């Protein structure tokens, strides 16, 4: 099944703010990992976030973290942040379950 990818306004801005070579890697990872199997967790790439109702998942792309939710047909990208800011972003914007 092919999922639609939707960027939240802040995630779209985060994406545009990335350096060009980093942005290309993030784009490729989103297409590779989130377009067809966004809930398939792995040891290093995709992680289901515990204790949070939103975001549901995290995709690791080098030093970048992509936080997203999955519905029946859509992957909603909420934020794209550097690893050093990931915990702060989750504390500020993550919704506990």
N, C-alpha and C positions, 0 to 999 in steps of 0.2 A: 504494500500500500504506500502510496506517495502522499506525504504530508505537505500542507501549505506552510510556508515560513512567514510569520508576521513579526515585525519589529515594533516594540513599543517606542513612542517618540524619544524617550531618553536613550534607549538601546540604539536607535538609528543614529543619534548624535554621538554616542560612544563609539560606534563603528566608524563614522566619518572622521573622528578625532585620532584614530589609530594611524601610525606610520604606514605608508603604502605596502611595504613588504610584510608587515604584521597583519594588515587588513587582508591581504591575499591569503595568508595562512588561515585566518579565521574564516574567511569565505569558503575556502576549500573544506575545512573541518565541518562547517555547518552543512554543506552539501553532502559530504561523505557520511557523516554520522547522524544528522538530524532529519534529513529528507526522507529516509526510509525506515529507520529503526531508532527513533529518539529515546525509547525507554529501555534499550538493551544496555544494561550496565556492564562496566568492565573494571578491572583493577585500577587502570590509570586514566582513561578518557572520560567516561560518563559515570556519574555518581548520583544516586537518589539521595536527596537531602532528608535526613531524619529530623523529626520534631518541627518541621515547617510544612504548612499547607501551601505556601507560595514563597519562593519558587519551589518547584518540585524536584528539579534536576540541575546539575552543574556539568558543563563540558569543559575539559581542560585542554587548552591549546598553548603549549609552552608556558609562558608566564601570564597568559590571559585566561580569565575565567568567564564563561558564558552561562548566565543563569536563565532558565527557561521553564515554562509550563507546557504540558501536553494535554490536548483535548482529543476528541474522536478523530478529527481530520486536520488539526492545526497544531503547529509548534509556535508558541508565543514567546519570543525572546524578550526578556525583561531588562537585562543589563549585560554589558560587556565591560569588565573591569580587570585591572591588573591584579595579580596575586596578592600584592601587598595591601590592597584595599578591599579584598574579598570579604574578610570577616567583618570589617566595619560596615560594608554595604549590607551584608546579611543582617547585622544587628539593627541597622536603621530601617531597612525596607522589607525584610523577611517577615512573613506572617506566621506566627506559631500555630500549630494545629491543636 
